[in-house]
Amino acid sequence: MKFYRRKHLKLIFYICMALLFFLGVISITLGSANISFKETLCVILSKIPVVKSVVPTACISQNHELIILQIRLPRMIASALVGIGLSVVGASFQAIFKNPMADPYVLGVSSGAALGAAIGFMLQLDTLALGSMVITMMAFIGSIATTTLVYNIARVKNRISPTTLLLAGVSVSFLLSSIISIIMVFNRQQVEKIVFWTMGSVSAVTYNQIFTLIPFIFIGTAIILLFSRDLNIMLTGDDTAKSLGVEVENVKKVILAVSSIIVAACVSISGVIGFVGLIVPHAVRMVFGPDHRVLLPFSLIIGAVFMIICDTASRTVAGSAEIPVGAVTALFGSPYFIYLLIKSKKRGI
């Protein structure tokens, strides 16, 4: 990559980070309580050690500060983290499966994590000490098992057909959704919690959950970023990648395991949120190209922006009512998925 382009990409990346911060403040500002952008910005900056001494606090209402710090800020942070995780996983899935329609939701990985969480609630594991960690572990087991199942169903010898992969993912997803429905029928006292997972929402996220999620997102994303070069080489084909020294199967296993952990962590606090990993990597790829050294960093930033926008829309467009954020992302993602299917059909894929 030429020097001037690297410099421009860095500038664009910094601009995207500034846009993420700006949209985050706007998201916190919007809501039923009438809070100004200036007041929101003052509250946030007053909690940053480096700049808090120069931030005016006289105009800050205690009630508004409570709403911002205890309700809206954790929700915004959770949305951004989930957007980062799902977008990076989507980009890595599309690379290792060589399928533009690969996505944690479409491949059933999110449904597997939701089933794991539902079983945890059915067994009332969330009432134990470190209950949120136990639910996260159950979600991880569900996601990794689903990923392995879909991969093995779609694999013919050492090759995976994109069509077979999609059919396997959709079929397994429907199967897992039916099992979740059966669990809800026989465990009516846990229906509300399970429905929360299946519809997707970050409305009840706490700081403790965010602190639990952060290591999974950051460490998992960092590991996937380390494989950027290998993912680029694998786009040329498994045989070519092997000839260039890439241990293709090992890379796939690591990416699948790490991606499943990230998805499980996201699902454990937000439930099933679909199509983020489908839309965002595609949009970034169309603008910046297929180089994963660029694609992955921009996907995580744009993914955070996209999720913040969707969550803000979910809690503001319907007035006092709230739309599940999973429904909002599906509203964007389903038409795009249909578009990709039609595009693939025209190409004869």
C-alpha positions in Angstrom: 0.0 0.0 0.0 1.4 3.4 -1.0 2.4 5.9 1.7 0.0 8.5 0.7 -2.9 6.1 0.8 -1.9 4.9 4.2 -1.8 8.5 5.4 -5.2 9.1 4.0 -6.7 6.0 5.5 -5.3 7.0 8.9 -6.9 10.4 8.6 -10.3 8.8 7.5 -10.0 6.4 10.5 -9.5 9.3 12.9 -12.5 11.1 11.4 -14.6 8.0 11.8 -13.5 7.8 15.5 -14.5 11.4 16.0 -17.9 10.7 14.2 -18.4 7.7 16.6 -17.9 10.0 19.7 -20.1 12.7 18.2 -22.9 10.2 17.4 -22.5 8.6 20.9 -23.1 12.0 22.5 -26.1 12.6 20.3 -27.5 9.2 21.1 -27.2 9.9 24.9 -28.9 13.3 24.3 -32.0 11.9 22.6 -34.8 10.5 24.7 -37.9 11.3 26.6 -36.1 13.5 29.1 -35.3 16.9 27.6 -31.5 17.0 27.9 -29.4 19.4 25.7 -26.3 18.3 23.7 -24.2 20.8 25.7 -25.3 19.3 29.1 -24.7 15.8 27.9 -21.2 16.7 26.7 -20.4 18.5 30.0 -21.5 15.4 32.0 -19.3 13.1 30.0 -16.3 15.3 29.9 -16.6 16.0 33.7 -15.9 12.3 34.3 -12.7 12.3 32.2 -9.7 13.0 34.5 -7.6 14.9 32.0 -10.3 17.6 31.1 -12.7 17.5 34.1 -11.0 20.5 35.8 -11.9 22.8 32.9 -15.5 21.6 32.3 -18.3 23.9 33.6 -20.6 21.9 35.9 -22.9 24.6 37.2 -25.4 23.9 34.4 -25.6 20.2 35.0 -28.8 18.9 36.6 -28.4 16.0 39.1 -31.4 14.2 37.6 -30.1 14.6 34.1 -26.6 13.4 35.2 -28.2 10.3 36.7 -30.1 9.6 33.5 -27.0 10.1 31.4 -24.6 8.1 33.5 -26.8 5.3 34.7 -29.2 4.7 31.9 -28.2 6.1 28.5 -24.4 5.9 28.7 -24.1 2.2 29.5 -26.7 1.5 26.8 -24.7 3.5 24.2 -21.4 1.8 25.2 -23.0 -1.7 25.0 -24.4 -0.9 21.5 -21.0 0.2 20.3 -19.3 -2.9 21.7 -21.9 -5.3 20.2 -21.5 -3.5 16.9 -17.8 -3.9 17.0 -18.0 -7.6 17.8 -20.6 -8.6 15.3 -19.0 -6.6 12.5 -15.5 -8.1 13.0 -17.0 -11.6 13.2 -19.0 -11.0 10.0 -15.9 -9.9 8.1 -13.9 -12.8 9.3 -16.7 -15.3 8.5 -17.0 -13.9 5.0 -13.2 -14.4 4.5 -12.8 -18.0 5.8 -16.1 -19.2 4.2 -15.4 -17.2 1.0 -19.1 -16.3 1.1 -20.4 -12.7 1.0 -23.5 -13.7 2.8 -21.8 -15.3 5.8 -22.9 -13.7 9.0 -23.3 -14.9 12.6 -27.1 -14.6 12.4 -27.5 -16.2 9.0 -25.2 -19.1 9.9 -27.2 -19.8 13.1 -24.3 -18.9 15.4 -26.4 -16.3 17.2 -29.3 -18.7 17.6 -26.9 -21.3 19.1 -25.7 -18.7 21.6 -29.3 -17.8 22.4 -30.2 -21.4 22.9 -27.3 -21.8 25.3 -28.5 -18.8 27.2 -32.1 -20.1 27.3 -30.9 -23.4 28.7 -29.0 -21.5 31.3 -32.1 -19.5 32.3 -34.2 -22.7 32.3 -31.7 -24.2 34.8 -31.8 -20.9 36.7 -28.0 -20.6 36.5 -28.3 -16.8 36.4 -29.3 -16.9 40.1 -25.9 -18.4 41.0 -22.8 -16.4 42.0 -21.3 -14.9 38.8 -24.5 -15.8 37.1 -23.8 -13.5 34.1 -20.5 -15.3 33.5 -22.3 -18.6 33.7 -24.8 -17.5 31.1 -22.0 -16.2 28.9 -20.3 -19.6 29.1 -23.6 -21.4 28.2 -24.0 -19.0 25.2 -20.4 -19.7 24.2 -21.0 -23.5 24.3 -24.1 -23.0 22.2 -22.4 -20.9 19.6 -19.3 -23.0 19.2 -21.4 -26.2 18.9 -23.6 -24.5 16.3 -20.6 -23.3 14.3 -19.1 -26.8 14.3 -22.4 -28.4 13.3 -23.1 -26.0 10.4 -19.5 -26.2 9.2 -19.5 -30.0 9.2 -22.9 -30.2 7.5 -21.8 -27.9 4.7 -18.4 -29.4 4.2 -17.9 -31.9 1.4 -14.4 -33.4 1.8 -12.4 -30.2 2.4 -14.6 -27.8 0.3 -17.6 -25.8 1.4 -20.3 -24.8 -1.1 -21.7 -21.3 -0.3 -25.2 -22.4 -1.1 -24.9 -25.5 1.1 -23.5 -23.3 3.9 -26.4 -20.9 3.8 -28.9 -23.8 3.7 -27.2 -25.5 6.6 -27.1 -22.3 8.6 -30.7 -21.4 8.0 -31.9 -24.9 8.7 -30.0 -25.2 12.0 -31.2 -21.7 13.0 -34.8 -22.7 12.5 -34.2 -25.9 14.5 -32.6 -24.0 17.4 -35.4 -21.4 17.3 -38.0 -24.1 17.6 -36.2 -25.6 20.6 -36.1 -22.2 22.3 -39.9 -21.9 21.7 -40.4 -25.3 23.3 -38.3 -24.2 26.3 -40.4 -21.1 26.7 -43.7 -23.2 26.7 -42.4 -25.4 29.5 -40.8 -22.7 31.5 -43.3 -19.8 31.5 -41.6 -18.2 34.5 -38.5 -17.6 32.4 -40.4 -16.5 29.2 -39.6 -12.8 29.7 -35.9 -13.3 29.9 -35.8 -15.8 27.0 -37.9 -13.5 24.8 -35.4 -10.7 25.6 -32.6 -12.9 24.1 -34.5 -13.8 21.0 -35.6 -10.2 20.1 -32.4 -8.4 20.9 -32.1 -5.4 23.2 -29.5 -3.5 25.2 -32.1 -1.6 27.3 -31.2 -3.4 30.6 -27.4 -3.4 30.3 -25.4 -2.6 33.4 -21.8 -1.4 33.8 -20.9 -4.8 35.3 -22.1 -6.5 32.1 -20.1 -4.0 30.0 -16.9 -4.7 32.0 -17.5 -8.4 31.4 -18.0 -7.9 27.7 -15.0 -5.6 27.1 -12.2 -8.2 27.4 -14.0 -10.6 25.1 -14.5 -7.9 22.4 -11.0 -6.3 22.6 -8.9 -9.5 23.0 -11.0 -11.4 20.4 -10.8 -8.5 17.9 -7.1 -8.2 18.5 -6.6 -11.9 17.7 -8.6 -11.7 14.5 -6.6 -8.6 13.5 -3.4 -10.6 13.9 -4.7 -12.9 11.1 -5.4 -10.1 8.6 -2.5 -11.1 6.3 -3.6 -14.8 6.4 -7.2 -13.9 5.6 -6.0 -11.8 2.6 -4.0 -14.8 1.3 -6.9 -17.2 1.9 -9.1 -15.1 -0.4 -6.9 -16.5 -3.3 -8.0 -20.1 -2.5 -7.1 -22.7 0.1 -4.6 -24.4 -2.2 -2.8 -21.2 -3.0 -2.8 -20.2 0.6 -1.2 -23.5 1.7 1.5 -23.2 -1.0 2.3 -19.7 0.5 2.8 -21.2 4.0 -0.6 -20.5 5.5 -1.9 -23.3 7.8 -5.5 -22.9 6.4 -7.3 -25.3 8.6 -5.6 -24.1 11.8 -6.4 -20.5 10.9 -10.1 -21.4 10.3 -10.3 -23.2 13.6 -8.8 -20.3 15.5 -11.0 -17.7 13.8 -14.1 -19.9 14.3 -13.3 -20.4 18.0 -12.5 -16.7 18.7 -15.5 -15.6 16.6 -17.8 -17.9 18.6 -16.5 -16.4 21.9 -17.2 -12.9 20.6 -20.7 -13.8 19.4 -21.5 -15.6 22.7 -20.3 -12.5 24.7 -22.4 -10.2 22.6 -25.5 -12.4 22.8 -25.1 -12.8 26.6 -25.9 -9.1 27.1 -27.9 -8.1 24.0 -29.7 -11.2 22.8 -29.9 -12.1 19.1 -29.2 -9.1 16.9 -29.0 -10.0 13.2 -27.4 -8.8 10.0 -24.9 -6.3 11.6 -22.1 -8.7 10.5 -23.6 -8.8 7.0 -24.2 -5.2 6.2 -21.2 -3.4 7.8 -18.3 -5.5 6.2 -20.0 -5.2 2.8 -20.4 -1.4 3.1 -16.8 -1.1 4.2 -15.5 -3.5 1.5 -17.3 -1.4 -1.2 -15.6 1.8 0.0 -12.1 0.6 1.1 -11.6 -2.7 -0.7 -11.0 -6.3 0.4 -7.7 -5.8 2.3 -8.4 -7.1 5.8 -5.7 -4.9 7.2 -8.1 -2.0 6.3 -11.4 -3.9 6.3 -11.3 -5.1 9.9 -10.4 -1.8 11.6 -13.0 0.2 9.6 -15.6 -2.5 10.1 -15.3 -2.3 13.9 -15.7 1.5 13.8 -18.6 1.5 11.3 -20.2 -1.4 13.2 -20.2 0.6 16.4 -21.7 3.6 14.5 -24.4 1.5 12.9 -25.4 -0.2 16.2 -25.6 3.2 18.0 -27.8 4.6 15.2 -30.1 1.5 15.3 -30.4 1.5 19.1 -31.2 5.2 19.2 -33.9 4.7 16.5 -35.3 1.7 18.5 -36.0 3.8 21.6 -37.0 7.1 20.0 -39.0 6.6 16.8 -42.0 5.0 18.6 -42.4 7.6 21.3 -42.9 6.1 24.7 -42.8 2.5 23.3 -39.5 0.8 22.4 -38.8 -1.4 19.3 -36.3 -4.2 19.9 -33.0 -3.2 18.3 -32.9 -6.7 16.6 -36.0 -5.7 14.7 -34.4 -2.5 13.5 -31.2 -4.2 12.3 -33.3 -6.9 10.5 -35.3 -4.1 8.8 -32.0 -2.9 7.3 -30.5 -6.3 6.8 -33.2 -8.5 5.3 -33.6 -6.4 2.1 -29.8 -6.3 1.8 -29.6 -10.1 2.2 -32.3 -10.5 -0.6 -30.2 -8.1 -2.8 -27.1 -10.2 -2.3 -29.1 -13.4 -3.1 -30.4 -11.9 -6.4 -26.9 -10.6 -7.2 -25.4 -14.1 -6.6 -28.1 -15.7 -8.7 -27.3 -13.4 -11.6 -23.6 -14.4 -11.4 -24.5 -18.0 -11.3 -23.0 -18.6 -7.8 
